[in-house]
Amino acid sequence: MGLKRLFIDVPALLSSGTPADRIECEYLFHRDNPGAFSLLEVAEFAAYCRQCKEAFCVTACPKEALERQADGAVKRYNMRCVGCKSCVLACPFGTIFPEVINYVTAKCDLCLNQLADDPDYLPLCVRTAPPGTFLMRDLPAEDPANHIYFAGEHLAVRSPSWRRKEGRP
């Protein structure tokens, strides 16, 4: 059995037509913010960043808001970002979208305290998102064949893979 994770199905959310600000969040420190925005930013960055070998976005950032991790992944630190958009200009693939980057935010706590007390607990975002878009699921491993990737220990994202399939130009 895998670790229970918050699972966001990005294509299902986009096709639902539901604006992100309709998805509620119970996190005490950002009740006035649209609940899903900080999660969607993490999901978007994890799903669409191509994790370039030479990450020009990391080099271009004057505040070290982007950093290469030990596992090779590029991670974004929201609170270090000053909004200069140097990373946007440096990205050769155009996968950093400035319109979804929150410059002042509180980080979603993924309702980990509530889940520790009650493993069957469903966070408010799961209860208010369109059906099938935000779920709590046991996921033992990433599933690239189904475009499911992990964004940290407690968040999984389904999004179309950018990787080229073998045999295709």
C-alpha positions as protocol buffer text, in pm:
chain_id: "A"
residue {
  index: 1
  type: MET
  ca { x: 0 y: 0 z: 0 }
}
residue {
  index: 2
  type: GLY
  ca { x: 129 y: 345 z: -90 }
}
residue {
  index: 3
  type: LEU
  ca { x: 129 y: 673 z: 91 }
}
residue {
  index: 4
  type: LYS
  ca { x: -203 y: 859 z: 82 }
}
residue {
  index: 5
  type: ARG
  ca { x: -147 y: 1174 z: -122 }
}
residue {
  index: 6
  type: LEU
  ca { x: -348 y: 1467 z: -246 }
}
residue {
  index: 7
  type: PHE
  ca { x: -390 y: 1392 z: -617 }
}
residue {
  index: 8
  type: ILE
  ca { x: -467 y: 1670 z: -868 }
}
residue {
  index: 9
  type: ASP
  ca { x: -584 y: 1571 z: -1215 }
}
residue {
  index: 10
  type: VAL
  ca { x: -488 y: 1881 z: -1414 }
}
residue {
  index: 11
  type: PRO
  ca { x: -655 y: 1783 z: -1748 }
}
residue {
  index: 12
  type: ALA
  ca { x: -980 y: 1694 z: -1567 }
}
residue {
  index: 13
  type: LEU
  ca { x: -972 y: 2026 z: -1381 }
}
residue {
  index: 14
  type: LEU
  ca { x: -911 y: 2224 z: -1702 }
}
residue {
  index: 15
  type: SER
  ca { x: -1189 y: 2043 z: -1888 }
}
residue {
  index: 16
  type: SER
  ca { x: -1432 y: 2097 z: -1598 }
}
residue {
  index: 17
  type: GLY
  ca { x: -1440 y: 2469 z: -1670 }
}
residue {
  index: 18
  type: THR
  ca { x: -1446 y: 2544 z: -1297 }
}
residue {
  index: 19
  type: PRO
  ca { x: -1241 y: 2851 z: -1201 }
}
residue {
  index: 20
  type: ALA
  ca { x: -975 y: 2777 z: -940 }
}
residue {
  index: 21
  type: ASP
  ca { x: -1123 y: 3037 z: -704 }
}
residue {
  index: 22
  type: ARG
  ca { x: -1435 y: 2820 z: -668 }
}
residue {
  index: 23
  type: ILE
  ca { x: -1230 y: 2550 z: -499 }
}
residue {
  index: 24
  type: GLU
  ca { x: -1233 y: 2625 z: -128 }
}
residue {
  index: 25
  type: CYS
  ca { x: -952 y: 2583 z: 122 }
}
residue {
  index: 26
  type: GLU
  ca { x: -966 y: 2557 z: 498 }
}
residue {
  index: 27
  type: TYR
  ca { x: -604 y: 2649 z: 566 }
}
residue {
  index: 28
  type: LEU
  ca { x: -628 y: 2911 z: 839 }
}
residue {
  index: 29
  type: PHE
  ca { x: -355 y: 3139 z: 703 }
}
residue {
  index: 30
  type: HIS
  ca { x: -490 y: 3183 z: 352 }
}
residue {
  index: 31
  type: ARG
  ca { x: -870 y: 3167 z: 373 }
}
residue {
  index: 32
  type: ASP
  ca { x: -896 y: 3494 z: 176 }
}
residue {
  index: 33
  type: ASN
  ca { x: -681 y: 3360 z: -109 }
}
residue {
  index: 34
  type: PRO
  ca { x: -837 y: 3138 z: -375 }
}
residue {
  index: 35
  type: GLY
  ca { x: -766 y: 2801 z: -216 }
}
residue {
  index: 36
  type: ALA
  ca { x: -630 y: 2607 z: -508 }
}
residue {
  index: 37
  type: PHE
  ca { x: -387 y: 2868 z: -645 }
}
residue {
  index: 38
  type: SER
  ca { x: -82 y: 2769 z: -442 }
}
residue {
  index: 39
  type: LEU
  ca { x: -145 y: 2399 z: -509 }
}
residue {
  index: 40
  type: LEU
  ca { x: -202 y: 2459 z: -879 }
}
residue {
  index: 41
  type: GLU
  ca { x: 121 y: 2655 z: -904 }
}
residue {
  index: 42
  type: VAL
  ca { x: 313 y: 2360 z: -756 }
}
residue {
  index: 43
  type: ALA
  ca { x: 124 y: 2119 z: -982 }
}
residue {
  index: 44
  type: GLU
  ca { x: 183 y: 2333 z: -1291 }
}
residue {
  index: 45
  type: PHE
  ca { x: 553 y: 2378 z: -1224 }
}
residue {
  index: 46
  type: ALA
  ca { x: 607 y: 2010 z: -1143 }
}
residue {
  index: 47
  type: ALA
  ca { x: 412 y: 1896 z: -1447 }
}
residue {
  index: 48
  type: TYR
  ca { x: 537 y: 2135 z: -1713 }
}
residue {
  index: 49
  type: CYS
  ca { x: 894 y: 2218 z: -1614 }
}
residue {
  index: 50
  type: ARG
  ca { x: 1118 y: 2014 z: -1841 }
}
residue {
  index: 51
  type: GLN
  ca { x: 1394 y: 1987 z: -1580 }
}
residue {
  index: 52
  type: CYS
  ca { x: 1658 y: 2095 z: -1834 }
}
residue {
  index: 53
  type: LYS
  ca { x: 2010 y: 1963 z: -1789 }
}
residue {
  index: 54
  type: GLU
  ca { x: 2134 y: 2321 z: -1815 }
}
residue {
  index: 55
  type: ALA
  ca { x: 1861 y: 2505 z: -1628 }
}
residue {
  index: 56
  type: PHE
  ca { x: 1891 y: 2860 z: -1761 }
}
residue {
  index: 57
  type: CYS
  ca { x: 1605 y: 2969 z: -1535 }
}
residue {
  index: 58
  type: VAL
  ca { x: 1813 y: 2877 z: -1227 }
}
residue {
  index: 59
  type: THR
  ca { x: 2110 y: 3074 z: -1356 }
}
residue {
  index: 60
  type: ALA
  ca { x: 1895 y: 3375 z: -1451 }
}
residue {
  index: 61
  type: CYS
  ca { x: 1724 y: 3413 z: -1112 }
}
residue {
  index: 62
  type: PRO
  ca { x: 1888 y: 3695 z: -913 }
}
residue {
  index: 63
  type: LYS
  ca { x: 1729 y: 3585 z: -583 }
}
residue {
  index: 64
  type: GLU
  ca { x: 1795 y: 3208 z: -600 }
}
residue {
  index: 65
  type: ALA
  ca { x: 1421 y: 3135 z: -606 }
}
residue {
  index: 66
  type: LEU
  ca { x: 1490 y: 2842 z: -840 }
}
residue {
  index: 67
  type: GLU
  ca { x: 1731 y: 2577 z: -727 }
}
residue {
  index: 68
  type: ARG
  ca { x: 1859 y: 2245 z: -861 }
}
residue {
  index: 69
  type: GLN
  ca { x: 1791 y: 1974 z: -601 }
}
residue {
  index: 70
  type: ALA
  ca { x: 2016 y: 1676 z: -525 }
}
residue {
  index: 71
  type: ASP
  ca { x: 1788 y: 1451 z: -732 }
}
residue {
  index: 72
  type: GLY
  ca { x: 1832 y: 1683 z: -1034 }
}
residue {
  index: 73
  type: ALA
  ca { x: 1484 y: 1837 z: -1019 }
}
residue {
  index: 74
  type: VAL
  ca { x: 1439 y: 2214 z: -1036 }
}
residue {
  index: 75
  type: LYS
  ca { x: 1245 y: 2347 z: -738 }
}
residue {
  index: 76
  type: ARG
  ca { x: 1086 y: 2691 z: -704 }
}
residue {
  index: 77
  type: TYR
  ca { x: 1091 y: 2878 z: -371 }
}
residue {
  index: 78
  type: ASN
  ca { x: 792 y: 3109 z: -377 }
}
residue {
  index: 79
  type: MET
  ca { x: 896 y: 3337 z: -93 }
}
residue {
  index: 80
  type: ARG
  ca { x: 1234 y: 3416 z: -250 }
}
residue {
  index: 81
  type: CYS
  ca { x: 1075 y: 3530 z: -577 }
}
residue {
  index: 82
  type: VAL
  ca { x: 1061 y: 3906 z: -638 }
}
residue {
  index: 83
  type: GLY
  ca { x: 862 y: 3880 z: -960 }
}
residue {
  index: 84
  type: CYS
  ca { x: 1134 y: 4000 z: -1199 }
}
residue {
  index: 85
  type: LYS
  ca { x: 1039 y: 3729 z: -1453 }
}
residue {
  index: 86
  type: SER
  ca { x: 1402 y: 3658 z: -1543 }
}
residue {
  index: 87
  type: CYS
  ca { x: 1320 y: 3286 z: -1526 }
}
residue {
  index: 88
  type: VAL
  ca { x: 1031 y: 3332 z: -1770 }
}
residue {
  index: 89
  type: LEU
  ca { x: 1262 y: 3499 z: -2022 }
}
residue {
  index: 90
  type: ALA
  ca { x: 1539 y: 3242 z: -1969 }
}
residue {
  index: 91
  type: CYS
  ca { x: 1322 y: 2931 z: -2013 }
}
residue {
  index: 92
  type: PRO
  ca { x: 1380 y: 2804 z: -2368 }
}
residue {
  index: 93
  type: PHE
  ca { x: 1052 y: 2609 z: -2364 }
}
residue {
  index: 94
  type: GLY
  ca { x: 821 y: 2878 z: -2226 }
}
residue {
  index: 95
  type: THR
  ca { x: 699 y: 2654 z: -1945 }
}
residue {
  index: 96
  type: ILE
  ca { x: 716 y: 2911 z: -1665 }
}
residue {
  index: 97
  type: PHE
  ca { x: 386 y: 3096 z: -1669 }
}
residue {
  index: 98
  type: PRO
  ca { x: 405 y: 3429 z: -1481 }
}
residue {
  index: 99
  type: GLU
  ca { x: 26 y: 3460 z: -1460 }
}
residue {
  index: 100
  type: VAL
  ca { x: 1 y: 3162 z: -1222 }
}
residue {
  index: 101
  type: ILE
  ca { x: 298 y: 3251 z: -1002 }
}
residue {
  index: 102
  type: ASN
  ca { x: 184 y: 3387 z: -668 }
}
residue {
  index: 103
  type: TYR
  ca { x: 441 y: 3629 z: -529 }
}
residue {
  index: 104
  type: VAL
  ca { x: 287 y: 3659 z: -184 }
}
residue {
  index: 105
  type: THR
  ca { x: 137 y: 3336 z: -64 }
}
residue {
  index: 106
  type: ALA
  ca { x: 96 y: 3098 z: 221 }
}
residue {
  index: 107
  type: LYS
  ca { x: 198 y: 2743 z: 145 }
}
residue {
  index: 108
  type: CYS
  ca { x: -76 y: 2482 z: 152 }
}
residue {
  index: 109
  type: ASP
  ca { x: -22 y: 2243 z: 443 }
}
residue {
  index: 110
  type: LEU
  ca { x: -206 y: 1962 z: 254 }
}
residue {
  index: 111
  type: CYS
  ca { x: -424 y: 1915 z: 567 }
}
residue {
  index: 112
  type: LEU
  ca { x: -155 y: 1685 z: 710 }
}
residue {
  index: 113
  type: ASN
  ca { x: -262 y: 1751 z: 1073 }
}
residue {
  index: 114
  type: GLN
  ca { x: -622 y: 1658 z: 999 }
}
residue {
  index: 115
  type: LEU
  ca { x: -512 y: 1347 z: 808 }
}
residue {
  index: 116
  type: ALA
  ca { x: -288 y: 1241 z: 1099 }
}
residue {
  index: 117
  type: ASP
  ca { x: -592 y: 1254 z: 1329 }
}
residue {
  index: 118
  type: ASP
  ca { x: -832 y: 1092 z: 1080 }
}
residue {
  index: 119
  type: PRO
  ca { x: -690 y: 896 z: 784 }
}
residue {
  index: 120
  type: ASP
  ca { x: -1031 y: 910 z: 610 }
}
residue {
  index: 121
  type: TYR
  ca { x: -1049 y: 1290 z: 631 }
}
residue {
  index: 122
  type: LEU
  ca { x: -1124 y: 1472 z: 305 }
}
residue {
  index: 123
  type: PRO
  ca { x: -976 y: 1823 z: 277 }
}
residue {
  index: 124
  type: LEU
  ca { x: -1213 y: 2104 z: 180 }
}
residue {
  index: 125
  type: CYS
  ca { x: -1045 y: 2141 z: -161 }
}
residue {
  index: 126
  type: VAL
  ca { x: -1127 y: 1775 z: -235 }
}
residue {
  index: 127
  type: ARG
  ca { x: -1488 y: 1829 z: -123 }
}
residue {
  index: 128
  type: THR
  ca { x: -1539 y: 2150 z: -328 }
}
residue {
  index: 129
  type: ALA
  ca { x: -1342 y: 2075 z: -646 }
}
residue {
  index: 130
  type: PRO
  ca { x: -1517 y: 1929 z: -951 }
}
residue {
  index: 131
  type: PRO
  ca { x: -1556 y: 1550 z: -918 }
}
residue {
  index: 132
  type: GLY
  ca { x: -1241 y: 1356 z: -1007 }
}
residue {
  index: 133
  type: THR
  ca { x: -1008 y: 1657 z: -1006 }
}
residue {
  index: 134
  type: PHE
  ca { x: -881 y: 1672 z: -643 }
}
residue {
  index: 135
  type: LEU
  ca { x: -869 y: 1332 z: -468 }
}
residue {
  index: 136
  type: MET
  ca { x: -702 y: 1161 z: -174 }
}
residue {
  index: 137
  type: ARG
  ca { x: -539 y: 845 z: -313 }
}
residue {
  index: 138
  type: ASP
  ca { x: -297 y: 575 z: -210 }
}
residue {
  index: 139
  type: LEU
  ca { x: -20 y: 601 z: -467 }
}
residue {
  index: 140
  type: PRO
  ca { x: 284 y: 377 z: -413 }
}
residue {
  index: 141
  type: ALA
  ca { x: 488 y: 516 z: -702 }
}
residue {
  index: 142
  type: GLU
  ca { x: 486 y: 759 z: -991 }
}
residue {
  index: 143
  type: ASP
  ca { x: 313 y: 625 z: -1300 }
}
residue {
  index: 144
  type: PRO
  ca { x: 465 y: 789 z: -1611 }
}
residue {
  index: 145
  type: ALA
  ca { x: 252 y: 569 z: -1841 }
}
residue {
  index: 146
  type: ASN
  ca { x: -55 y: 745 z: -1699 }
}
residue {
  index: 147
  type: HIS
  ca { x: 122 y: 1083 z: -1663 }
}
residue {
  index: 148
  type: ILE
  ca { x: 119 y: 1074 z: -1281 }
}
residue {
  index: 149
  type: TYR
  ca { x: 415 y: 1240 z: -1110 }
}
residue {
  index: 150
  type: PHE
  ca { x: 497 y: 1331 z: -752 }
}
residue {
  index: 151
  type: ALA
  ca { x: 550 y: 1691 z: -643 }
}
residue {
  index: 152
  type: GLY
  ca { x: 694 y: 1633 z: -300 }
}
residue {
  index: 153
  type: GLU
  ca { x: 604 y: 1359 z: -54 }
}
residue {
  index: 154
  type: HIS
  ca { x: 230 y: 1426 z: -19 }
}
residue {
  index: 155
  type: LEU
  ca { x: 120 y: 1566 z: -356 }
}
residue {
  index: 156
  type: ALA
  ca { x: 72 y: 1384 z: -688 }
}
residue {
  index: 157
  type: VAL
  ca { x: -17 y: 1545 z: -1019 }
}
residue {
  index: 158
  type: ARG
  ca { x: -163 y: 1397 z: -1335 }
}
residue {
  index: 159
  type: SER
  ca { x: -71 y: 1599 z: -1638 }
}
residue {
  index: 160
  type: PRO
  ca { x: 16 y: 1512 z: -1997 }
}
residue {
  index: 161
  type: SER
  ca { x: 380 y: 1425 z: -2025 }
}
residue {
  index: 162
  type: TRP
  ca { x: 608 y: 1652 z: -2224 }
}
residue {
  index: 163
  type: ARG
  ca { x: 846 y: 1365 z: -2292 }
}
residue {
  index: 164
  type: ARG
  ca { x: 872 y: 1252 z: -2653 }
}
residue {
  index: 165
  type: LYS
  ca { x: 768 y: 893 z: -2709 }
}
residue {
  index: 166
  type: GLU
  ca { x: 1007 y: 656 z: -2882 }
}
residue {
  index: 167
  type: GLY
  ca { x: 966 y: 633 z: -3257 }
}
residue {
  index: 168
  type: ARG
  ca { x: 814 y: 980 z: -3286 }
}
residue {
  index: 169
  type: PRO
  ca { x: 1004 y: 1267 z: -3449 }
}
